[in-house]
Amino acid sequence: MRFSGWQVLRQGLSGNKGWKPQWRDPAPKSKYDIILIGGGGHGLSTAYYLAKNHGLTNIAVLEKGYLGGGNVGRNTTIVRADYSLPGNSGFYSHSLKLWEGLPAELNYNLMLSQRGVYRLFHSDGQRDHFARAGNAIVNQGDDAVLLDQTALRKRLPYLDYDNARFPIHGALYHARGGTARHDAVAWGYARGADQRGVDLIQNCEVTGIDVENGRVRGVQTTRGAIRAKKVGIVVAGHSSRVAAMAGMRLPIESHLLQAFVTEGLKPVIDSVISFGMGHFYISQSDKGGLVFGGDLDFYASYAQRGNLPRAEQVTQAAMTLMPMIGKARTLRSWGGIMDMSADGSPIIDKTHIDGLFLNAGWCYGGFKAVPGSGWAFAHLIATGSPHQTAEKYMLERFKTGHLIDEEGTGAQHNLH
Ligand SMILES: Cc1cc2nc3c(=O)[nH]c(=O)nc-3n(C[C@H](O)[C@H](O)[C@H](O)COP(=O)(O)OP(=O)(O)OC[C@H]3O[C@@H](n4cnc5c(N)ncnc54)[C@H](O)[C@@H]3O)c2cc1C
C-alpha cells in the first residue's frame, strides 16, 4: 500500500479500517543466504540496500525485541554532514545525500527537517578549529558558514552570550543538517525491505554463532538454528556481546547515553544547537517538546536507563546556555546503549571468520549514518570489498594505530 494524501483522505472517510500491516510476520526458515543480526536502523537499511542495490533477497533480519525498539527509536534525531576528517567526511556526506532523497524513495514521511545545526564556540582557539573544520566540510562539497557573535545573536537571541565561563563568540552553521523522525526511518526501511522479499523476524534473539573450519555456518536463536552463508552483526550497543559468540573481542565499550524532553511549548528553537563545551545539545520536536541531551553516563553498562548525576549536569548545562529553559518542565528521560569505539569512528568490515561481517562502533552518532551505513555494509556483504565511502572503517586500524579521531581525544572510548 502506497501512502499518499489521497489514501489518508480515503481511509479517514472509511473509518481507517483499510490500512494494512506494513510488513509480514514470517516464521524463520531453516536457511537463508544472508542473516543480519539486529533490526535497528543499520540492520534494516542494510537489508533494504542488499535487496535494492544488489538484488539479494533471501535474507533474514533477526531482532531480539521489536523493530525500532533499540537506539534507532531512542536517539535525539539529529542528522548532519559536518565531519571534517578524511574517512568520515565523505561517508557522512554520502549519508546526508541519501537522507535527502529518502522520504520519496521509501514513500514514508520521515519528517526530515533540514532546519540547520549550530555548533557554538567560546574562545579564539575554538573558533580557529571550527574555521578549519568548516573549510574541510566545504571542500568536501557540503555546507558550513562561520558566524560571529553579532550574526548569531540575531538568529538565536535567547542564548546567554555573556556567561562568565562559556561566553558565546559565534558558531559554525551547517544549514543542511537538522532532524528526522527516528522510528519512522526504521519503519520505512523495514517496509521497503519486506516489499522486496526480506524476512523481518521479531522476538528472535541470536544466542550463538556457528563457525566451522573458520567459516560461518549460521546462528542459534531462541526460535531455533538458522543456517546462512553470510552473517552480519549489526547490534549497536550489544556488539561486544554478540561478537563474543564468535570468539571475538572488540575495541568497543558499551556506555549509557540519556536524553530528555520537556512538556510541549510554543515554537522557540527552530534549529539544532550544539553546546559542545558544556556537553549539551537541544532542538524542539514538532510536538513542541524541547529535546536535549548531554554526555555519556561515564561507566560501561548494558542498562537502558541513566542516572541522576548526569541528569543534573545536563540541566545545569541547559541553564548555562539558555536560562529561560528553567521555566520548562521536563516530561521524561530515557537511555540507550552506545557502542563506543576507541577512536569514536565506526567499523564496517569483514572479520577473521569467513562470511562473518561486522557493523559497529557508531557511538552516539549513528542515527545520521543509517542510510550511508546500510549502503556501505550491503556493498561489503554483497561484493566482499569495502565501499569507497567506508574504506577507512577497518578493524585493522586499531592494530596499526591509524585511528580516525574526529574529537581528538585519544584512544579512550568514553571521551568520544
Ligand atoms: C539518547 C540517544 C541520543 C542519540 N542521539 C543521536 C543523534 O542525535 N544523532 C545521531 O546520529 N545518533 C544519535 N544517537 C545514536 C544512534 O541512535 C545510534 O548510533 C544508532 O541508532 C545505532 O544503530 P542502530 O539503529 O542499528 O541500533 P539499534 O536500534 O540499537 O539496533 C540494534 C538492534 O540489535 C538488536 N539486538 C541486540 N542483540 C541482539 C541479539 N543477540 N539478537 C538479535 N537482535 C539483537 C537490538 O534489540 C536492537 O534492536 C543517539 C543515541 C541515544 C541513545
Ligand as a Chemical Component Dictionary entry (heavy atoms), coordinates in Angstrom:
data_LIG
# 
_chem_comp.id                   LIG 
_chem_comp.type                 NON-POLYMER 
_chem_comp.pdbx_formal_charge   0 
_chem_comp.three_letter_code    LIG 
# 
loop_
_chem_comp_atom.comp_id 
_chem_comp_atom.atom_id 
_chem_comp_atom.alt_atom_id 
_chem_comp_atom.type_symbol 
_chem_comp_atom.charge 
_chem_comp_atom.model_Cartn_x 
_chem_comp_atom.model_Cartn_y 
_chem_comp_atom.model_Cartn_z 
_chem_comp_atom.pdbx_ordinal 
LIG C1  C1  C 0 19.844 9.182   23.836 1  
LIG C2  C2  C 0 20.473 8.985   22.486 2  
LIG C3  C3  C 0 20.629 10.069  21.641 3  
LIG C4  C4  C 0 21.221 9.911   20.390 4  
LIG N1  N1  N 0 21.223 10.967  19.525 5  
LIG C5  C5  C 0 21.705 10.815  18.268 6  
LIG C6  C6  C 0 21.593 11.884  17.338 7  
LIG O1  O1  O 0 21.020 12.940  17.625 8  
LIG N2  N2  N 0 22.135 11.709  16.098 9  
LIG C7  C7  C 0 22.768 10.560  15.754 10 
LIG O2  O2  O 0 23.275 10.484  14.636 11 
LIG N3  N3  N 0 22.817 9.500   16.591 12 
LIG C8  C8  C 0 22.298 9.598   17.842 13 
LIG N4  N4  N 0 22.319 8.526   18.713 14 
LIG C9  C9  C 0 22.999 7.279   18.300 15 
LIG C10 C10 C 0 22.162 6.380   17.424 16 
LIG O3  O3  O 0 20.858 6.253   17.922 17 
LIG C11 C11 C 0 22.843 5.008   17.335 18 
LIG O4  O4  O 0 24.216 5.158   16.996 19 
LIG C12 C12 C 0 22.218 4.114   16.271 20 
LIG O5  O5  O 0 20.810 4.117   16.378 21 
LIG C13 C13 C 0 22.752 2.692   16.420 22 
LIG O6  O6  O 0 22.417 1.862   15.347 23 
LIG P1  P1  P 0 21.034 1.025   15.233 24 
LIG O7  O7  O 0 19.939 1.959   14.895 25 
LIG O8  O8  O 0 21.248 -0.065  14.269 26 
LIG O9  O9  O 0 20.905 0.483   16.716 27 
LIG P2  P2  P 0 19.688 -0.235  17.448 28 
LIG O10 O10 O 0 18.398 0.412   17.117 29 
LIG O11 O11 O 0 20.067 -0.324  18.907 30 
LIG O12 O12 O 0 19.689 -1.660  16.773 31 
LIG C14 C14 C 0 20.386 -2.800  17.238 32 
LIG C15 C15 C 0 19.362 -3.900  17.415 33 
LIG O13 O13 O 0 20.018 -5.124  17.674 34 
LIG C16 C16 C 0 19.166 -5.887  18.489 35 
LIG N5  N5  N 0 19.932 -6.958  19.124 36 
LIG C17 C17 C 0 20.895 -6.851  20.073 37 
LIG N6  N6  N 0 21.347 -8.073  20.410 38 
LIG C18 C18 C 0 20.676 -8.963  19.652 39 
LIG C19 C19 C 0 20.697 -10.377 19.544 40 
LIG N7  N7  N 0 21.519 -11.133 20.289 41 
LIG N8  N8  N 0 19.855 -10.978 18.660 42 
LIG C20 C20 C 0 19.009 -10.234 17.888 43 
LIG N9  N9  N 0 18.946 -8.891  17.959 44 
LIG C21 C21 C 0 19.775 -8.265  18.829 45 
LIG C22 C22 C 0 18.630 -4.864  19.491 46 
LIG O14 O14 O 0 17.435 -5.314  20.115 47 
LIG C23 C23 C 0 18.416 -3.650  18.593 48 
LIG O15 O15 O 0 17.093 -3.533  18.132 49 
LIG C24 C24 C 0 21.721 8.645   19.991 50 
LIG C25 C25 C 0 21.547 7.545   20.835 51 
LIG C26 C26 C 0 20.913 7.702   22.063 52 
LIG C27 C27 C 0 20.686 6.508   22.951 53 
# 
loop_
_chem_comp_bond.comp_id 
_chem_comp_bond.atom_id_1 
_chem_comp_bond.atom_id_2 
_chem_comp_bond.value_order 
_chem_comp_bond.pdbx_ordinal 
LIG C1  C2  SING 1  
LIG C2  C3  SING 2  
LIG C2  C26 DOUB 3  
LIG C3  C4  DOUB 4  
LIG C4  N1  SING 5  
LIG C4  C24 SING 6  
LIG N1  C5  DOUB 7  
LIG C5  C6  SING 8  
LIG C5  C8  SING 9  
LIG C6  O1  DOUB 10 
LIG C6  N2  SING 11 
LIG N2  C7  SING 12 
LIG C7  O2  DOUB 13 
LIG C7  N3  SING 14 
LIG N3  C8  DOUB 15 
LIG C8  N4  SING 16 
LIG N4  C9  SING 17 
LIG N4  C24 SING 18 
LIG C9  C10 SING 19 
LIG C10 O3  SING 20 
LIG C10 C11 SING 21 
LIG C11 O4  SING 22 
LIG C11 C12 SING 23 
LIG C12 O5  SING 24 
LIG C12 C13 SING 25 
LIG C13 O6  SING 26 
LIG O6  P1  SING 27 
LIG P1  O7  DOUB 28 
LIG P1  O8  SING 29 
LIG P1  O9  SING 30 
LIG O9  P2  SING 31 
LIG P2  O10 DOUB 32 
LIG P2  O11 SING 33 
LIG P2  O12 SING 34 
LIG O12 C14 SING 35 
LIG C14 C15 SING 36 
LIG C15 O13 SING 37 
LIG C15 C23 SING 38 
LIG O13 C16 SING 39 
LIG C16 N5  SING 40 
LIG C16 C22 SING 41 
LIG N5  C17 SING 42 
LIG N5  C21 SING 43 
LIG C17 N6  DOUB 44 
LIG N6  C18 SING 45 
LIG C18 C19 SING 46 
LIG C18 C21 DOUB 47 
LIG C19 N7  SING 48 
LIG C19 N8  DOUB 49 
LIG N8  C20 SING 50 
LIG C20 N9  DOUB 51 
LIG N9  C21 SING 52 
LIG C22 O14 SING 53 
LIG C22 C23 SING 54 
LIG C23 O15 SING 55 
LIG C24 C25 DOUB 56 
LIG C25 C26 SING 57 
LIG C26 C27 SING 58 
# 
